[in-house]
């Protein structure tokens, strides 16, 4: 493992120092505006959506969709994909809500949004099917069903995967979006609709 030079270490510390300074400014601004987040049980009713997106730093849902603090739970992984690991996290979130005595969307519309994007780094892994198959926890021969190189097909596939989960509340909405990194625009691939309908329940 290559050791970092003193200059590189100093640069990293400077980057962190800048972030910490921005945090102080953020905290002061939030405190002055009275918008610091309350404790968990009081905060949950403000949440209007769960957004499942990619870890790519160019694709921050808060920037792309104008999400404010407390408006959405944002879950990010490589590709913004529905994987066994992500499903486990969703289950844990549901359990947290149960323990807190709050159900997201209990007081109104609630939405699951699957947000993927063009030029995604996951497409660079097509030549490494072993890693991809492990990520999705499937056999290599099943990788074609994941449409890794086509975000529009992939987002539709992942919305369908979520629809197949009976534990998700039928009243919740679900949709699939694709963000174009070249234009900055979001395309609705799967329009908002209830998760469970007569056709998929």
HUMOJO-V438786 format. One record per residue. N is the residue number from 1. RES is the residue in one letter. SS is DSSP state (h for helix, s for strand, l for the rest). PSI is psi in whole degrees, 0 to 359 (none if undefined). OMEGA is omega in degrees with one decimal (none if undefined). Layout:
n->[N & N]
res->[RES & RES]
ss->[SS & SS]
psi->[PSI & PSI]
omega->[OMEGA & OMEGA]
This chain:
n->[1 & 2 & 3 & 4 & 5 & 6 & 7 & 8 & 9 & 10 & 11 & 12 & 13 & 14 & 15 & 16 & 17 & 18 & 19 & 20 & 21 & 22 & 23 & 24 & 25 & 26 & 27 & 28 & 29 & 30 & 31 & 32 & 33 & 34 & 35 & 36 & 37 & 38 & 39 & 40 & 41 & 42 & 43 & 44 & 45 & 46 & 47 & 48 & 49 & 50 & 51 & 52 & 53 & 54 & 55 & 56 & 57 & 58 & 59 & 60 & 61 & 62 & 63 & 64 & 65 & 66 & 67 & 68 & 69 & 70 & 71 & 72 & 73 & 74 & 75 & 76 & 77 & 78 & 79 & 80 & 81 & 82 & 83 & 84 & 85 & 86 & 87 & 88 & 89 & 90 & 91 & 92 & 93 & 94 & 95 & 96 & 97 & 98 & 99 & 100 & 101 & 102 & 103 & 104 & 105 & 106 & 107 & 108 & 109 & 110 & 111 & 112 & 113 & 114 & 115 & 116 & 117 & 118 & 119 & 120 & 121 & 122 & 123 & 124 & 125 & 126 & 127 & 128 & 129 & 130 & 131 & 132 & 133 & 134 & 135 & 136 & 137 & 138 & 139 & 140 & 141 & 142 & 143 & 144 & 145 & 146 & 147 & 148 & 149 & 150 & 151 & 152 & 153 & 154 & 155 & 156 & 157 & 158 & 159 & 160 & 161 & 162 & 163 & 164 & 165 & 166 & 167 & 168 & 169 & 170 & 171 & 172 & 173 & 174 & 175 & 176 & 177 & 178 & 179 & 180 & 181 & 182 & 183 & 184 & 185 & 186 & 187 & 188 & 189 & 190 & 191 & 192 & 193 & 194 & 195 & 196 & 197 & 198 & 199 & 200 & 201]
res->[X & X & X & X & X & X & X & X & X & X & X & X & X & X & X & X & X & X & X & X & X & X & X & X & X & X & X & X & X & X & X & X & X & X & X & X & X & X & X & X & X & X & X & X & X & X & X & X & X & X & X & X & X & X & X & X & X & X & X & X & X & X & X & X & X & X & X & X & X & X & X & X & X & X & X & X & X & X & X & X & X & X & X & X & X & X & X & X & X & X & X & X & X & X & X & X & X & X & X & X & X & X & X & X & X & X & X & X & X & X & X & X & X & X & X & X & X & X & X & X & X & X & X & X & X & X & X & X & X & X & X & X & X & X & X & X & X & X & X & X & X & X & X & X & X & X & X & X & X & X & X & X & X & X & X & X & X & X & X & X & X & X & X & X & X & X & X & X & X & X & X & X & X & X & X & X & X & X & X & X & X & X & X & X & X & X & X & X & X & X & X & X & X & X & X & X & X & X & X & X & X]
ss->[l & l & l & l & l & h & h & h & h & h & h & h & h & h & h & h & h & h & h & h & h & h & h & h & h & h & h & h & h & h & h & h & h & l & l & l & l & l & l & h & h & h & h & h & h & h & l & l & s & s & s & s & s & s & l & l & l & l & l & l & h & h & h & h & h & l & l & l & l & l & l & s & s & s & s & s & s & h & h & h & l & l & l & h & h & h & h & h & h & h & h & h & h & h & h & h & h & h & h & h & l & l & l & l & l & l & l & l & l & l & s & s & s & s & s & s & s & l & l & l & h & h & h & h & h & l & l & l & h & h & h & h & h & h & h & h & l & l & l & h & h & h & h & h & h & h & l & l & l & l & h & h & h & h & h & h & h & h & h & h & h & h & h & l & l & l & l & l & l & l & l & l & s & s & s & s & s & s & s & l & l & l & l & l & l & s & s & s & s & s & s & s & s & s & l & l & l & l & l & l & l]
psi->[126 & 132 & 142 & 142 & 165 & 323 & 317 & 319 & 319 & 321 & 317 & 319 & 321 & 319 & 316 & 318 & 319 & 317 & 319 & 324 & 317 & 325 & 319 & 319 & 319 & 311 & 318 & 318 & 315 & 321 & 317 & 325 & 352 & 31 & 17 & 144 & 134 & 182 & 162 & 308 & 325 & 335 & 327 & 320 & 340 & 340 & 125 & 350 & 157 & 124 & 123 & 114 & 180 & 153 & 350 & 128 & 347 & 350 & 65 & 114 & 327 & 321 & 313 & 319 & 3 & 39 & 129 & 166 & 133 & 0 & 338 & 149 & 124 & 121 & 126 & 138 & 183 & 118 & 349 & 38 & 156 & 106 & 165 & 322 & 318 & 320 & 323 & 319 & 319 & 318 & 319 & 322 & 317 & 320 & 321 & 317 & 319 & 314 & 323 & 351 & 22 & 138 & 118 & 135 & 2 & 335 & 14 & 197 & 137 & 145 & 132 & 126 & 122 & 116 & 109 & 181 & 163 & 162 & 42 & 142 & 336 & 334 & 337 & 351 & 3 & 326 & 2 & 68 & 332 & 315 & 317 & 316 & 320 & 319 & 314 & 351 & 51 & 175 & 150 & 325 & 345 & 358 & 330 & 330 & 345 & 350 & 49 & 329 & 356 & 98 & 330 & 317 & 321 & 317 & 324 & 320 & 316 & 326 & 317 & 323 & 321 & 324 & 334 & 359 & 107 & 338 & 341 & 136 & 133 & 335 & 342 & 149 & 156 & 145 & 165 & 127 & 151 & 124 & 129 & 111 & 341 & 328 & 341 & 5 & 150 & 132 & 133 & 110 & 318 & 108 & 153 & 134 & 158 & 143 & 314 & 123 & 180 & 330 & 325 & 8 & none]
omega->[-177.4 & 177.8 & 178.3 & 175.8 & 179.1 & 179.3 & 179.3 & 179.4 & 179.5 & 179.2 & 179.0 & 178.0 & 178.5 & 177.6 & 178.5 & 178.5 & 178.4 & -179.4 & 179.7 & 176.6 & 177.1 & 177.9 & 177.9 & 178.6 & 178.3 & -177.5 & 179.4 & -179.7 & -179.9 & 180.0 & -180.0 & -178.5 & -178.8 & -176.0 & 174.0 & -174.1 & 175.6 & 178.9 & -171.1 & -176.6 & 179.4 & -175.5 & -171.9 & -178.4 & 178.6 & -176.3 & -177.4 & -174.2 & 163.4 & 179.1 & 177.9 & -174.6 & -177.5 & 178.3 & -179.3 & -175.7 & 176.5 & -169.0 & 178.7 & -177.9 & 179.8 & 178.4 & -173.5 & -174.2 & 177.9 & -179.0 & 177.7 & 178.6 & 177.1 & -177.2 & -176.5 & 167.6 & -179.1 & 178.8 & -175.2 & 173.4 & -179.7 & 178.8 & -175.0 & -171.6 & 174.2 & -178.4 & 175.5 & 178.9 & 179.4 & 178.0 & 177.0 & 177.8 & 177.1 & 178.1 & 178.6 & 176.8 & 178.1 & 179.4 & 176.8 & 178.4 & 178.5 & -178.6 & -179.8 & 179.9 & -178.9 & 175.5 & 178.4 & 179.5 & -179.1 & -178.5 & -179.4 & -175.5 & 176.3 & -166.3 & 167.6 & -178.1 & 174.5 & -174.9 & 175.7 & -173.8 & 176.4 & 177.8 & -177.7 & -179.7 & -179.2 & 179.8 & 178.7 & -178.9 & -179.3 & 179.2 & 179.2 & -173.9 & 179.9 & 179.5 & -179.6 & -179.5 & 177.6 & -179.7 & -179.9 & -177.4 & 176.4 & 174.9 & -179.6 & -179.9 & -179.7 & -173.9 & 180.0 & -179.3 & -178.4 & 175.6 & -173.6 & -176.6 & -175.7 & -174.3 & -178.8 & 176.2 & -178.3 & -177.5 & 176.8 & 177.8 & -176.0 & 174.7 & 178.3 & 179.0 & 178.2 & 178.1 & -176.7 & -178.6 & -174.8 & -176.2 & 179.3 & -176.4 & -176.9 & -176.8 & -180.0 & 173.1 & 174.5 & 176.2 & 179.7 & -177.4 & 172.4 & 178.6 & 178.0 & -175.9 & -179.5 & -176.9 & -175.9 & -177.2 & 177.3 & 177.3 & 174.8 & -179.7 & 176.4 & -178.2 & 180.0 & 177.9 & 176.9 & -179.3 & -178.1 & 174.7 & 178.6 & -178.2 & -175.0 & 179.1 & none]
